[in-house]
Amino acid sequence: MWIKPQAAAQLVRNARMRLPRGDWFWREAGKPDSLAVVCLHGAAHDGGQWQGLLEALGRSTHCLAPDLPGVGESGRPRWESLPGLLAAIDEWLDALRVDRLWLLGADLGAWIAISYALYRPHRVLGVLLVDPEQTLKGAQLRFRWPQLGSPRRRRQTAAPSLLKRAVRSPASPIALEWGTVRAEILETKNWDSLVCPVWTLRAVRETGRDRGRSAKGPHAAWLAQTRQAFLPLEGGQQIQEAPELVAEIIARTMANPRSPILQLDL
């Protein structure tokens, strides 16, 4: 039997840019003139969380995964609030001349994506959420890198164990700044005013469909009303660990943005 060969994975490129609201580092794949998909990482990761997805999704889109300000290789944020973060993201997209885009976010990144869609409704075509309930449950923010200067200086001046202790400390500057952002996100109540489609990516396993992380409250109730996209996963496999499936379901949601539910075959 002849099987159509899979398209080659796209080369992932690294890029940096210095802007008035902060210095940005990001990974990207695909052609800049293609439809943009911006992937926002979770609280315990940097943009490298989406490395496999960049390789897969870059075949058909312009896929970008930034290190959010104060995380990874990006500079310390020059703001202390959610509006400041959204303005910084807006400035970065303006500099890249990205006019229209889809947003994908994991846990805290999911809520930042939703917040940006409220902030710039004319710009966002759709939002895809991965594990958004994690933020609602009050999980500790554990960004991996405190900003001690340039990446080279960080390697020279701090041992990995020291870095890990600094980031996990609830009193570290990064934890405090992002704790403020998380608190402001949870105070938001106008999710129903979103004009673009919002999808929550879920897993389908042999035991049935995943139902999230048992979060409660108005935010969890709103999440239950979003469009649902189901991916067939094995055992304890996480959604981020199946980039080919995620790329396929994203392509389907883009093709059918107003469908109430989508599911890949098991």
PyMOL commands that set and color helices and strands:
alter all, ss='L'
color gray80, all
select helices_A, chain A and resi 47-57+82-96+108-119+133-136+151-157+160-168+173-187+191-193+218-223+239-241+243-255
alter helices_A, ss='H'
color red, helices_A
select strands_A, chain A and resi 13-19+22-29+36-40+62-67+101-106+124-130+198-205+208-209+227-232+261-263
alter strands_A, ss='S'
color yellow, strands_A
deselect
rebuild
show_as cartoon
